[in-house]
Amino acid sequence: MARGNGAVRDSRRIVQHAEGPAAVLAIGTPNPSGSVVPQDQFAEQLFRVTNSEHLTHLKEKLKRICKLGESLGELV
């Protein structure tokens, strides 16, 4: 990118990168064996089983994630 004074500035952003392997922490409650829960009902069941229905903002967020997952599954 040229400036009015003739200097050229690199327009690429500098991004920090982590060193080493990535880690994911998952905390959950298993469903009973043999239980199949449709994805559109998963959030409701999970919050009911874990007695977390008072966390409505998280429940709505998980519902959106599940809905996005269903939409992406249709593309495959």
Secondary structure, DSSP 8 states (H G I E B T S, - for coil): -B-TTS-B-----------S------------TT----HHHHHHHHHHHTT-TT-HHHHHHHHHHHHHHHHHHHH-
